Amino acid sequence: MRISHLFPVLVCVGASTALAHLSYPAARYFSNDPTHTTLNDPFLLDTPSTRIISGQSTKAFSWASGTDDNFARQDDQRYLRFTLAAPMTITISITSADPVRFLPAFSVYAGVGHALADVSRLDYDGAQITQQYLQSLGGTQPKEGAFDALHTWKIADDQATSLADLATFTYAGHAADGTSANFGPAAGINGDGVADGFVTGTFSLAAGEYTLVVGGANYFLQGLNNALPNYDNASYAFTAAVSNVPEPSSAGLLAVGLAALGLLRQRFSGLRRALRP
C-alpha cells in the first residue's frame, strides 16, 4: 500500500511474529470431505462440482493494498486451498456478507509453499528470512509485507534458515469487485466494473496445488492505528465457491474434429452433385 511513508520500519515481518502468520487450517480447504480429515482431496477430471467455504473473514482493504510496489501485510488476507488432479477450467466466485462495506477481490497462485505432508511447515512465520528477501528487492519504499496481489511472491516459514527456504506463490490470475474508484490506481487490475459485493473469474489451470487469496478491494480504507479518517480495520465475512469444468481431452477433441470433417465432406459431395450438368 502506498501509505508507506507513515511506516519507518517493515511492520509485518519484523520482530512480532503474531503479525506474520500465513497458514492453511482444515476449514480453508475446498474439500469434498465434510470432516476435513483428508487434506489432499483434489477436484477430479471426471466429476465437475462446486465446493463452498463460508465462515471466513478479511479486511476491507487487504487485497487492494497488495497491488502496488511495496506489497501488503500478508496476515490481512484470507488464504484458501484447492487441488486439481488434471488440467481444468476453474470458476471462482466470492460473495460478500456486507456488500455495502466490503467489496471482495482475489488472486490465484500455483503452489502452497512446502509439502503438505510436513504439517509443521504449514505456518509461514519466518520473519527474519522474509525480511531479508524483501529488503533484497530494493525499491523506493520499504515493503509493508510479502503479499503481492498481481505477481509471483515469496515468503519464508518458521523453519527457514536461508533465502533458499523461501516458499514461492506463482501468480495465475486475479479478479476484483468494482472499478479503480475503489481498488485504486495500479495498472492491470481486472475489475468487474460493478461494486456490488460479488466478483467471479474463470481460469484454465494445470494440475497441481493452488492457493486462493481473498481480500478487500477498497484501496482507500487502509491506514495505521486509525491514522487516516477512513481507516477500516474491521473484518468482513464472505463465502468462496470454486467450480470445476474439465478441459476437453485430446480424444474428445479428435472425435469432434472428425465429426465436423465428415459433415463438411457430406455437404461438399452434395453440392458437387447439385452442380453437375
C-alpha positions in Angstrom: 0.0 0.0 0.0 1.3 3.5 -0.9 0.7 4.9 2.6 4.2 3.5 3.5 5.6 7.0 4.3 3.8 6.5 7.6 6.0 3.5 8.4 9.7 3.9 9.2 10.2 0.2 9.5 9.0 -3.1 8.0 6.0 -3.7 10.2 4.7 -7.2 9.5 7.8 -9.2 9.1 9.9 -7.9 11.9 10.1 -9.0 15.5 6.4 -9.5 16.1 5.6 -13.0 14.7 2.0 -12.5 15.6 1.7 -10.3 12.5 3.2 -12.7 10.1 1.1 -15.8 10.0 0.0 -17.4 6.8 -1.5 -20.8 7.4 -4.0 -23.4 6.0 -6.4 -24.6 8.7 -8.5 -27.5 7.6 -11.6 -25.3 7.3 -9.9 -23.5 4.4 -9.6 -26.5 2.1 -12.0 -26.8 -0.8 -12.7 -30.4 0.0 -15.4 -33.0 -0.6 -14.7 -34.3 2.9 -17.1 -32.6 5.3 -14.9 -33.5 8.3 -11.8 -32.1 6.5 -9.8 -35.1 7.6 -8.4 -35.5 4.1 -6.1 -32.6 3.3 -5.4 -33.6 -0.3 -8.9 -34.1 -1.8 -8.5 -32.9 -5.4 -11.0 -31.8 -8.0 -11.2 -34.8 -10.3 -11.3 -34.6 -14.1 -14.5 -36.6 -14.5 -16.5 -35.1 -11.6 -17.5 -31.5 -12.2 -18.5 -30.0 -8.9 -18.8 -26.8 -6.8 -17.3 -26.6 -3.4 -18.0 -23.8 -1.0 -16.2 -22.3 2.0 -18.0 -19.9 4.3 -17.4 -18.5 7.7 -14.2 -16.8 6.7 -13.4 -13.1 7.0 -10.9 -10.5 5.9 -10.1 -6.7 5.9 -11.8 -4.3 3.5 -8.5 -3.1 2.0 -6.4 -6.2 2.3 -6.2 -7.3 -1.3 -6.0 -3.9 -2.8 -3.1 -2.8 -0.6 -1.1 -5.5 -2.3 -1.4 -4.1 -5.8 1.4 -1.6 -5.6 5.2 -1.9 -5.4 5.5 -2.0 -1.6 3.2 -5.0 -1.3 0.9 -5.7 1.7 0.9 -7.3 5.1 0.3 -11.0 4.4 -1.7 -11.5 7.6 -4.6 -9.2 6.4 -5.9 -11.6 3.7 -7.5 -15.0 3.9 -5.7 -18.0 2.4 -7.7 -21.0 1.0 -6.5 -24.1 -0.8 -7.6 -26.4 -3.7 -6.1 -29.2 -5.6 -6.6 -30.1 -9.3 -6.0 -33.7 -10.4 -5.8 -32.7 -14.0 -5.9 -29.5 -16.2 -9.2 -27.9 -15.7 -11.2 -24.7 -16.2 -12.0 -23.3 -12.7 -14.5 -20.6 -11.9 -14.0 -18.8 -8.6 -16.7 -16.7 -7.0 -16.5 -14.6 -3.9 -19.7 -13.2 -2.2 -19.5 -10.5 0.5 -21.8 -10.8 3.5 -21.8 -7.0 3.7 -21.7 -5.6 0.1 -22.0 -2.0 1.3 -18.8 -2.1 3.4 -16.9 -5.0 1.9 -16.0 -5.4 -1.8 -14.1 -8.6 -2.4 -11.2 -9.5 -4.6 -8.9 -12.5 -5.0 -5.7 -13.8 -6.6 -4.9 -17.3 -7.5 -1.4 -18.8 -7.1 0.2 -22.1 -8.1 1.8 -23.6 -5.1 1.1 -23.9 -1.4 4.6 -23.5 -0.1 6.2 -26.6 1.4 5.0 -30.1 1.1 1.6 -30.7 2.8 2.9 -33.9 4.3 5.1 -31.8 6.6 2.4 -30.3 8.7 5.0 -28.4 10.8 5.7 -26.2 7.7 2.2 -25.0 7.1 2.6 -21.9 9.1 4.6 -19.1 7.5 6.3 -17.1 10.2 9.9 -16.8 9.1 10.2 -13.1 9.9 14.0 -12.8 9.6 14.4 -14.6 6.3 11.3 -13.0 4.8 12.6 -9.6 5.8 16.0 -10.3 4.2 14.2 -11.3 1.0 12.0 -8.2 0.9 15.0 -5.9 1.6 16.8 -7.6 -1.3 14.1 -6.5 -3.7 15.0 -2.8 -3.3 12.6 -0.1 -4.3 12.0 3.5 -3.2 9.8 2.4 -0.3 10.2 -0.3 2.3 7.9 -3.3 1.8 4.9 -3.4 4.1 4.8 -7.2 3.9 5.2 -10.1 1.5 1.8 -10.2 -0.2 1.8 -9.2 -3.9 -1.7 -9.3 -5.4 -0.7 -9.1 -9.1 2.6 -11.0 -9.3 4.5 -14.0 -8.0 5.8 -13.6 -4.5 7.8 -15.4 -1.8 7.7 -15.9 1.9 9.6 -17.9 4.5 8.1 -20.2 7.1 9.1 -20.6 10.7 11.7 -23.2 9.9 13.5 -21.2 7.3 17.2 -20.5 7.8 18.2 -19.0 4.4 16.8 -17.5 1.3 16.8 -20.9 -0.3 14.0 -21.9 2.1 11.6 -19.3 0.7 8.2 -20.7 -0.5 7.1 -19.4 -3.9 3.5 -18.5 -4.8 3.3 -18.3 -8.6 0.7 -15.9 -9.9 -2.0 -17.4 -12.0 -4.7 -14.7 -12.2 -7.0 -12.4 -10.2 -10.3 -10.6 -10.2 -11.6 -7.6 -8.3 -15.0 -6.2 -7.5 -15.7 -2.7 -8.8 -13.5 -0.1 -10.5 -10.4 2.0 -9.8 -12.7 4.2 -7.8 -12.4 1.6 -5.0 -9.5 -0.7 -5.9 -7.0 2.1 -6.6 -4.7 3.3 -9.3 -2.5 0.3 -10.0 -2.2 -0.8 -13.7 -3.5 -4.1 -14.9 -6.3 -4.8 -12.3 -9.1 -6.9 -13.7 -12.1 -5.1 -12.2 -15.7 -6.3 -12.9 -17.0 -2.7 -13.2 -19.8 -3.1 -10.7 -19.1 -2.5 -6.9 -21.8 -4.8 -5.7 -20.1 -7.2 -3.2 -19.7 -10.1 -5.7 -16.8 -11.0 -8.0 -16.1 -14.0 -10.2 -13.4 -15.2 -12.6 -12.6 -18.2 -14.8 -9.2 -19.6 -15.2 -7.6 -22.5 -17.1 -5.2 -24.1 -14.8 -2.7 -27.0 -14.9 -2.9 -29.9 -12.5 -1.4 -29.1 -9.1 -1.9 -27.4 -5.7 -3.2 -23.8 -5.6 -3.6 -21.0 -3.1 -6.6 -18.7 -3.3 -6.0 -15.4 -1.5 -9.2 -13.4 -0.7 -9.2 -9.8 0.5 -10.9 -6.5 0.3 -10.9 -4.4 -2.9 -11.1 -0.9 -1.3 -7.7 0.6 -1.5 -8.7 3.8 0.3 -9.7 2.2 3.6 -6.1 1.3 4.7 -4.1 3.1 7.3 -2.2 2.5 10.6 -3.8 2.7 14.0 -6.6 4.8 12.7 -4.1 7.4 11.4 -6.5 8.1 8.5 -10.1 9.3 8.9 -11.5 6.5 6.7 -9.3 3.6 8.0 -11.4 0.5 8.4 -9.8 -2.3 10.5 -12.9 -4.4 10.8 -13.1 -7.9 9.5 -15.9 -8.8 7.0 -17.3 -12.2 6.2 -17.5 -13.8 2.8 -18.4 -17.0 1.0 -16.0 -18.5 -1.5 -17.0 -21.0 -4.2 -14.8 -22.9 -6.7 -16.4 -24.8 -9.6 -14.5 -27.0 -12.0 -15.2 -27.9 -15.6 -12.8 -30.5 -17.1 -10.7 -29.4 -20.1 -11.7 -31.3 -23.3 -9.5 -34.4 -23.7 -7.4 -34.9 -26.8 -9.5 -37.9 -27.8 -12.7 -35.8 -27.3 -11.3 -33.0 -29.4 -10.3 -35.5 -32.1 -13.7 -37.0 -32.2 -15.3 -33.6 -32.5 -12.9 -32.7 -35.3 -13.6 -35.9 -37.2 -17.3 -35.5 -36.9 -17.1 -31.9 -38.2 -14.8 -33.1 -41.1 -17.3 -35.8 -42.0 -20.2 -33.3 -42.1 -18.2 -30.9 -44.3 -17.4 -33.8 -46.7 -21.1 -34.7 -46.9 -22.1 -31.2 -47.7 -19.3 -30.8 -50.3 -20.4 -34.0 -52.0 -24.0 -32.9 -52.1 -23.0 -29.5 -53.5 -20.9 -31.2 -56.2 -23.7 -33.5 -57.3 -26.1 -30.5 -57.5 -23.7 -28.6 -59.8 -23.3 -31.5 -62.2 -24.8 -30.8 -65.7 
